[in-house]
């Protein structure tokens, strides 16, 4: 129902090559490939025509970010767990307030309840630039499972990398401060590989 990834509004070269790369570790399992493909197709459908700021303050399809987060976990961190990768692809969909019950049920029953529970964590009820709110979010994240922590850290890593050529020095400064205060300590207790990637990304923003 929702596994059609042939969405002309969101197609670009990165989506094609990135998704092919993402599937490679799972090629021996038809079940895993089908599950990841369903998740990716749904992510494209939900993020249709949504764009975000990227390098040099240009815009790109929102799905690119979700795909990069999944690739960070799979390619760079070598966490090739199907439910984690599916959750990474879908982690931003609950940001849409109009997400229908039909889609929620589709995730639960067609993709997996574990994935549904994981991505349900990712709702934005607080302001991004509110430091006290970020502190509260981190306290909540510390109590979450490892999947959630790893997705959040991979998302932060992608955000840092996307700021590399940004002209918004205020945003760079804020993200660096937040990362050093909240996300580096979280990574220290979660995954050494992600920690190293975050430290490198911070250095490259100097």
Backbone bond lengths (Angstrom), bond angles and torsions (degrees), N, CA, C in turn:
res aa  C-N    CA-C-N  psi(-1)  N-CA   C-N-CA  omega(-1)  CA-C   N-CA-C  phi
1 X - - - 1.467 - - 1.523 112.08 -
2 X 1.358 115.45 -46.16 1.455 119.39 -177.36 1.521 113.06 -115.78
3 X 1.339 117.51 13.41 1.460 118.47 -173.23 1.516 113.45 -96.68
4 X 1.328 118.09 23.09 1.461 120.81 178.06 1.518 109.51 -87.83
5 X 1.340 116.39 107.28 1.460 120.29 -178.57 1.517 112.56 -89.31
6 X 1.338 116.48 2.01 1.464 120.18 -177.73 1.520 109.78 -87.56
7 X 1.325 116.24 68.26 1.455 121.58 -178.69 1.519 108.24 -105.07
8 X 1.323 116.44 108.63 1.465 120.37 -171.29 1.518 113.11 -64.04
9 X 1.329 118.38 -23.23 1.458 120.25 -178.98 1.519 111.95 -73.68
10 X 1.330 117.54 -23.07 1.449 119.80 -174.39 1.527 113.65 -112.87
11 X 1.320 116.14 -2.83 1.460 118.70 -176.86 1.524 111.27 -68.88
12 X 1.303 116.97 133.67 1.456 122.20 167.37 1.517 107.41 -153.92
13 X 1.278 117.04 173.45 1.459 120.22 -174.26 1.518 112.27 -61.95
14 X 1.341 116.82 -38.67 1.463 119.32 -179.47 1.523 111.35 -62.61
15 X 1.328 117.02 -41.19 1.460 120.31 179.62 1.525 110.43 -59.79
16 X 1.322 116.90 -44.46 1.469 120.83 -178.47 1.527 111.37 -65.09
17 X 1.324 115.84 -52.89 1.463 119.34 -176.36 1.525 111.53 -71.84
18 X 1.324 116.45 -38.84 1.463 120.55 -179.01 1.514 112.60 -63.61
19 X 1.332 116.48 -43.08 1.460 119.54 -179.41 1.527 111.11 -68.77
20 X 1.321 116.69 -37.33 1.471 120.44 176.10 1.525 110.46 -60.76
21 X 1.326 116.15 -44.04 1.466 121.40 177.84 1.523 111.03 -62.94
22 X 1.324 115.77 -41.55 1.465 120.66 -178.45 1.528 111.99 -61.45
23 X 1.323 116.69 -35.52 1.467 121.05 -176.59 1.533 113.94 -77.54
24 X 1.330 117.27 -21.26 1.471 120.81 -171.79 1.534 114.45 -53.13
25 X 1.336 119.43 -45.87 1.473 118.49 -178.72 1.527 113.83 -66.91
26 X 1.321 116.68 -12.56 1.462 120.54 -174.57 1.532 112.63 -110.63
27 X 1.329 116.90 8.44 1.464 121.39 -171.76 1.526 114.38 -61.11
28 X 1.323 117.44 -24.23 1.459 120.04 -177.81 1.527 112.63 -80.59
29 X 1.317 117.11 -7.97 1.464 120.84 -179.77 1.527 110.11 -120.19
30 X 1.324 116.56 107.88 1.467 120.80 178.27 1.526 110.37 -60.58
31 X 1.322 115.92 -37.56 1.467 121.17 -179.64 1.525 110.97 -61.66
32 X 1.327 116.51 -44.29 1.467 120.67 179.89 1.528 111.18 -66.74
33 X 1.323 116.40 -43.98 1.468 120.79 179.02 1.526 110.50 -60.40
34 X 1.314 116.22 -42.75 1.464 120.46 179.82 1.525 111.21 -64.03
35 X 1.320 116.67 -41.88 1.465 121.71 -179.13 1.529 111.30 -64.86
36 X 1.319 116.39 -44.92 1.466 120.90 179.30 1.525 110.47 -67.07
37 X 1.320 116.97 -39.24 1.465 120.97 179.04 1.524 111.25 -64.55
38 X 1.317 117.17 -41.35 1.466 120.80 176.05 1.528 110.74 -60.90
39 X 1.320 116.05 -43.97 1.469 120.63 -179.99 1.522 111.23 -63.59
40 X 1.320 116.02 -43.61 1.464 120.59 -179.77 1.524 111.05 -65.99
41 X 1.322 116.05 -42.88 1.461 119.92 178.55 1.514 112.11 -61.53
42 X 1.327 116.67 -40.69 1.463 120.30 178.39 1.522 110.82 -67.44
43 X 1.330 116.93 -40.93 1.467 120.45 178.58 1.524 110.91 -59.84
44 X 1.329 117.24 -42.70 1.466 120.87 177.69 1.525 110.46 -62.60
45 X 1.319 115.83 -42.88 1.469 119.85 -179.16 1.532 111.37 -62.78
46 X 1.332 116.80 -44.91 1.468 121.13 -178.05 1.523 110.94 -68.68
47 X 1.325 116.89 -39.36 1.468 120.86 -176.21 1.526 112.90 -88.58
48 X 1.310 117.77 10.46 1.462 122.29 -178.58 1.526 111.83 -49.27
49 X 1.339 115.78 122.19 1.467 124.53 176.63 1.532 114.05 69.27
50 X 1.341 118.51 3.39 1.462 120.61 175.87 1.527 108.30 -84.31
51 X 1.326 116.31 132.48 1.462 120.61 179.41 1.521 109.78 -121.43
52 X 1.321 115.64 163.86 1.461 121.80 178.28 1.519 108.77 -140.80
53 X 1.336 115.77 160.95 1.455 120.60 175.57 1.519 109.72 -69.92
54 X 1.337 115.55 141.76 1.460 119.35 178.13 1.520 108.46 -136.71
55 X 1.317 117.77 -157.29 1.459 122.17 -173.88 1.520 111.80 -55.89
56 X 1.329 114.66 143.04 1.472 122.44 -178.90 1.527 111.43 57.59
57 X 1.352 115.78 25.42 1.467 121.92 176.04 1.525 112.96 63.13
58 X 1.325 117.22 23.64 1.459 120.95 172.06 1.528 108.03 -84.91
59 X 1.335 116.08 177.66 1.457 119.09 178.35 1.525 110.34 -113.92
60 X 1.307 115.64 160.06 1.456 122.76 178.87 1.523 108.07 -150.71
61 X 1.343 118.13 162.77 1.464 120.32 175.66 1.531 111.18 -60.92
62 X 1.313 117.17 138.40 1.460 121.99 178.99 1.530 112.12 -56.10
63 X 1.320 116.70 -33.97 1.460 120.44 -178.24 1.526 112.06 -60.12
64 X 1.339 117.80 -27.75 1.465 120.31 178.74 1.527 111.16 -59.33
65 X 1.338 115.46 -41.44 1.466 120.55 179.66 1.527 110.32 -62.88
66 X 1.325 116.82 -47.78 1.467 120.67 -179.49 1.524 111.11 -60.63
67 X 1.325 116.55 -40.40 1.461 120.97 178.98 1.523 111.00 -66.90
68 X 1.323 117.21 -40.89 1.475 119.84 178.58 1.526 111.29 -64.09
69 X 1.327 117.53 -39.76 1.467 120.78 178.06 1.530 109.84 -59.96
70 X 1.324 116.33 -44.47 1.468 120.36 178.06 1.527 111.21 -63.86
71 X 1.330 116.92 -40.29 1.468 120.99 179.78 1.525 112.12 -68.41
72 X 1.321 117.01 -35.56 1.471 119.97 176.01 1.527 109.66 -58.40
73 X 1.320 115.94 -47.00 1.465 120.31 -178.47 1.525 111.77 -67.33
74 X 1.327 116.87 -39.85 1.463 120.81 -176.99 1.525 112.83 -80.77
75 X 1.328 116.80 -54.21 1.462 121.95 -173.54 1.530 113.18 -78.62
76 X 1.327 116.23 -44.35 1.463 119.67 -173.18 1.524 113.13 -90.58
77 X 1.314 117.01 -41.23 1.461 120.88 -176.65 1.526 111.34 -94.16
78 X 1.333 116.55 -14.04 1.469 123.39 177.98 1.529 112.44 62.55
79 X 1.321 115.96 39.19 1.465 121.13 175.81 1.528 108.26 -102.37
80 X 1.310 115.77 78.89 1.461 120.97 -174.76 1.528 111.30 -90.75
81 X 1.313 114.59 63.68 1.459 121.98 176.39 1.527 107.76 -106.93
82 X 1.308 116.54 125.12 1.465 121.53 -170.96 1.522 112.89 -56.82
83 X 1.326 117.37 -47.98 1.466 119.98 -177.95 1.530 111.72 -64.20
84 X 1.322 117.01 -34.97 1.465 120.66 177.54 1.522 110.52 -65.83
85 X 1.323 117.27 -45.46 1.463 121.22 -178.75 1.524 110.87 -65.24
86 X 1.325 116.87 -42.15 1.472 120.22 177.01 1.523 110.64 -62.26
87 X 1.319 116.67 -41.94 1.468 121.06 179.10 1.523 111.20 -64.28
88 X 1.333 116.59 -38.73 1.465 120.34 177.96 1.526 111.07 -63.41
89 X 1.325 116.75 -41.31 1.468 120.67 179.05 1.525 111.85 -63.86
90 X 1.328 116.37 -32.24 1.467 121.19 -174.22 1.526 113.61 -103.64
91 X 1.336 117.78 5.48 1.465 119.14 -168.40 1.525 114.52 -64.05
92 X 1.316 118.47 -21.12 1.470 120.65 -177.18 1.530 114.10 -98.47
93 X 1.316 119.00 -1.24 1.470 118.18 -170.95 1.523 113.35 -71.84
94 X 1.335 118.24 -23.66 1.460 119.78 179.71 1.525 112.17 -77.48
95 X 1.332 116.88 -1.32 1.465 119.90 172.44 1.519 111.41 -71.00
96 X 1.325 116.90 -16.80 1.460 121.58 177.59 1.526 109.09 -85.99
97 X 1.328 115.54 117.44 1.458 120.10 -176.31 1.523 112.57 -68.09
98 X 1.331 117.49 -21.66 1.460 120.73 -175.40 1.528 112.86 -97.51
99 X 1.325 117.33 22.48 1.457 120.56 178.56 1.527 109.17 -64.22
100 X 1.311 116.53 121.42 1.466 121.04 -171.99 1.525 112.35 -77.40
101 X 1.324 114.99 158.44 1.461 120.51 176.14 1.523 110.50 -63.71
102 X 1.325 115.82 -31.39 1.461 120.79 178.08 1.526 111.08 -59.73
103 X 1.327 116.00 -44.01 1.464 120.25 179.47 1.524 110.71 -69.07
104 X 1.328 116.82 -40.58 1.466 120.10 177.61 1.527 110.99 -59.86
105 X 1.329 115.98 -43.02 1.466 120.42 178.72 1.528 111.15 -66.22
106 X 1.329 115.91 -36.70 1.468 120.19 178.07 1.526 110.13 -61.02
107 X 1.329 116.64 -43.62 1.464 120.34 179.07 1.525 110.22 -62.90
108 X 1.328 116.49 -47.75 1.465 120.91 -177.94 1.522 112.77 -59.58
109 X 1.321 115.91 -48.28 1.461 120.29 -168.73 1.531 114.80 -97.95
110 X 1.327 117.80 -23.55 1.461 120.83 -178.39 1.526 112.88 -103.75
111 X 1.323 116.73 -29.44 1.469 120.04 -179.89 1.524 110.63 -104.87
112 X 1.326 117.28 -48.84 1.462 118.81 175.90 1.514 113.03 152.04
113 X 1.326 115.69 137.88 1.466 120.10 -178.20 1.522 112.04 -68.72
114 X 1.339 117.09 -33.42 1.468 120.03 177.13 1.525 110.43 -60.71
115 X 1.313 116.33 -42.77 1.466 121.49 178.29 1.521 110.09 -64.82
116 X 1.318 116.77 -42.47 1.466 120.60 178.67 1.528 110.83 -59.44
117 X 1.320 116.74 -45.15 1.468 120.51 -179.59 1.530 110.89 -64.24
118 X 1.324 116.29 -38.96 1.468 119.89 179.98 1.521 111.58 -64.92
119 X 1.323 117.19 -49.51 1.470 119.43 -175.56 1.521 112.41 -74.77
120 X 1.338 117.21 -18.32 1.467 120.04 176.43 1.524 111.44 -64.93
121 X 1.321 116.15 -20.70 1.466 121.01 178.45 1.523 111.55 -67.30
122 X 1.328 116.45 -27.93 1.460 121.78 -170.19 1.525 112.19 -90.84
123 X 1.324 115.81 71.21 1.458 121.03 172.90 1.516 107.62 -116.43
124 X 1.326 116.59 143.58 1.463 120.92 -177.33 1.520 109.66 -103.02
125 X 1.326 115.48 92.77 1.455 120.73 -178.88 1.526 111.72 -101.44
126 X 1.320 115.65 -4.93 1.456 119.88 -179.06 1.517 110.10 -125.08
127 X 1.312 117.07 160.72 1.459 121.90 -179.39 1.521 110.07 -72.75
128 X 1.339 114.88 138.93 1.458 119.95 -179.00 1.523 112.52 -62.41
129 X 1.310 116.88 -35.39 1.463 120.10 -173.22 1.518 112.65 -95.45
130 X 1.315 118.43 14.61 1.449 122.58 178.51 1.523 108.09 -96.31
131 X 1.339 116.07 106.41 1.463 120.08 -173.81 1.521 112.37 -62.06
132 X 1.341 117.40 -38.90 1.456 119.76 179.66 1.520 110.84 -64.98
133 X 1.340 116.20 -35.38 1.462 120.26 178.20 1.520 110.92 -67.73
134 X 1.330 116.60 -39.09 1.463 120.18 177.76 1.523 110.05 -63.14
135 X 1.325 116.15 -40.13 1.463 120.34 176.71 1.518 111.91 -59.82
136 X 1.328 116.20 -41.59 1.468 121.01 178.29 1.521 110.66 -66.51
137 X 1.337 115.77 -39.15 1.466 119.90 178.57 1.527 110.79 -63.19
138 X 1.328 116.28 -41.05 1.461 120.29 -179.58 1.524 110.93 -63.38
139 X 1.326 117.05 -39.45 1.464 120.28 176.55 1.526 110.68 -60.17
140 X 1.316 115.75 -40.21 1.466 120.73 177.67 1.526 110.81 -67.82
141 X 1.338 115.94 -40.67 1.463 120.90 -179.66 1.529 110.96 -63.43
142 X 1.320 117.11 -38.43 1.464 121.09 -179.38 1.523 112.22 -59.70
143 X 1.328 115.89 -26.94 1.462 120.73 -179.60 1.534 112.03 -90.18
144 X 1.325 116.25 -5.84 1.467 121.12 -177.71 1.528 110.56 -82.74
145 X 1.347 115.37 172.00 1.463 118.94 -179.81 1.527 111.19 -79.63
146 X 1.318 115.69 173.77 1.462 121.19 -172.86 1.523 112.83 -65.91
147 X 1.337 117.65 -33.70 1.460 120.72 177.50 1.522 110.56 -56.91
148 X 1.318 115.85 -49.11 1.465 121.29 -177.62 1.523 110.39 -62.63
149 X 1.316 116.79 -45.43 1.467 120.64 179.81 1.529 111.23 -60.04
150 X 1.314 116.31 -44.75 1.468 119.88 -177.79 1.524 111.94 -67.12
151 X 1.322 117.10 -39.20 1.469 120.06 177.62 1.520 110.46 -64.46
152 X 1.318 117.15 -43.69 1.465 121.10 179.78 1.528 110.84 -62.92
153 X 1.313 117.27 -41.57 1.466 120.50 179.35 1.525 111.45 -68.93
154 X 1.329 117.29 -38.38 1.469 120.46 176.93 1.525 110.58 -66.69
155 X 1.316 116.41 -36.77 1.464 120.81 176.96 1.527 110.49 -64.63
156 X 1.322 116.77 -43.36 1.469 120.58 177.85 1.528 110.39 -63.40
157 X 1.310 117.35 -39.97 1.463 120.92 178.12 1.523 110.78 -60.79
158 X 1.319 116.77 -44.56 1.467 119.82 178.79 1.527 111.03 -64.64
159 X 1.321 117.03 -38.76 1.466 120.65 178.26 1.530 111.13 -62.72
160 X 1.322 116.62 -42.61 1.468 120.40 178.67 1.526 111.14 -62.93
161 X 1.303 116.40 -44.77 1.465 120.24 179.70 1.523 111.69 -63.07
162 X 1.314 116.65 -35.24 1.464 120.32 -178.67 1.524 112.17 -70.19
163 X 1.337 116.61 -17.31 1.469 121.01 -179.60 1.526 112.84 -89.64
164 X 1.317 116.99 -1.81 1.466 121.14 -171.38 1.524 113.24 -54.55
165 X 1.318 118.15 -40.79 1.465 120.96 -179.05 1.525 112.81 -112.09
166 X 1.320 115.50 20.53 1.461 119.87 -179.39 1.528 110.91 -73.19
167 X 1.322 115.14 147.74 1.466 120.54 175.55 1.526 111.48 -91.66
168 X 1.317 116.41 -3.77 1.466 120.99 -177.73 1.527 110.26 -86.30
169 X 1.324 115.56 84.90 1.455 120.99 -176.38 1.525 112.24 -63.81
170 X 1.341 116.42 -31.42 1.460 119.72 178.97 1.523 110.99 -64.96
171 X 1.320 116.27 -41.39 1.464 120.83 179.32 1.526 110.93 -68.67
172 X 1.326 116.14 -40.89 1.465 120.13 177.93 1.523 110.19 -59.75
173 X 1.332 115.97 -46.33 1.460 120.88 -179.38 1.528 111.32 -61.45
174 X 1.322 116.17 -42.94 1.472 120.79 -179.52 1.528 110.89 -64.80
175 X 1.328 116.33 -44.77 1.458 119.69 -178.59 1.530 111.45 -66.66
176 X 1.324 116.76 -37.54 1.462 119.96 177.98 1.520 110.92 -64.20
177 X 1.343 116.10 -45.92 1.466 120.49 -179.79 1.524 111.42 -62.15
178 X 1.340 115.93 -45.26 1.467 120.56 179.18 1.524 111.10 -61.24
179 X 1.322 115.22 -43.15 1.465 119.65 -177.06 1.520 111.12 -64.81
180 X 1.326 116.43 -44.83 1.456 120.36 -179.28 1.526 112.10 -66.77
181 X 1.326 116.36 -37.57 1.465 120.14 -176.91 1.526 113.08 -79.36
182 X 1.320 116.78 -39.87 1.464 120.20 -171.48 1.534 114.87 -111.83
183 X 1.329 116.68 -44.43 1.463 119.44 -169.09 1.524 113.80 -86.78
184 X 1.327 117.69 -33.42 1.465 119.49 176.05 1.531 110.78 -63.38
185 X 1.348 119.40 -47.78 1.468 119.04 176.33 1.529 113.03 -59.65
186 X 1.335 116.29 -36.40 1.465 119.71 177.24 1.528 110.77 -64.72
187 X 1.329 116.30 -42.74 1.467 120.93 179.86 1.525 111.62 -65.63
188 X 1.327 116.91 -35.06 1.467 120.94 179.28 1.526 111.72 -58.42
189 X 1.327 115.76 -31.56 1.466 120.67 -177.89 1.529 112.68 -99.53
190 X 1.337 116.03 0.16 1.466 119.16 -173.85 1.522 113.21 -114.71
191 X 1.345 116.79 -53.83 1.463 119.55 -174.87 1.525 109.82 -159.14
192 X 1.317 116.86 120.26 1.469 121.53 -176.57 1.522 112.78 -64.86
193 X 1.326 116.85 -34.57 1.466 119.88 -179.65 1.529 111.04 -66.38
194 X 1.325 116.47 -43.38 1.465 119.68 177.79 1.522 109.93 -65.51
195 X 1.326 116.59 -39.02 1.467 120.97 177.64 1.523 110.54 -56.37
196 X 1.325 117.24 -48.58 1.465 121.33 -179.65 1.524 111.08 -61.18
197 X 1.328 117.05 -42.92 1.468 121.23 179.44 1.523 110.91 -62.59
198 X 1.329 117.20 -40.50 1.469 120.86 178.80 1.525 111.01 -64.29
199 X 1.317 116.61 -43.82 1.469 120.87 -179.81 1.528 110.60 -62.17
200 X 1.319 116.87 -41.77 1.469 120.95 177.77 1.525 110.50 -63.76
201 X 1.328 116.64 -43.79 1.467 120.78 -179.84 1.525 111.19 -63.23
202 X 1.325 116.57 -38.80 1.466 120.35 177.04 1.522 110.49 -64.17
203 X 1.317 116.84 -43.58 1.466 121.12 179.65 1.525 110.99 -61.09
204 X 1.316 116.54 -40.17 1.465 120.79 -177.52 1.525 112.77 -71.28
205 X 1.321 117.43 -14.29 1.465 120.69 176.67 1.519 112.26 -86.14
206 X 1.331 117.41 -7.87 1.462 120.00 -178.67 1.524 111.40 -72.81
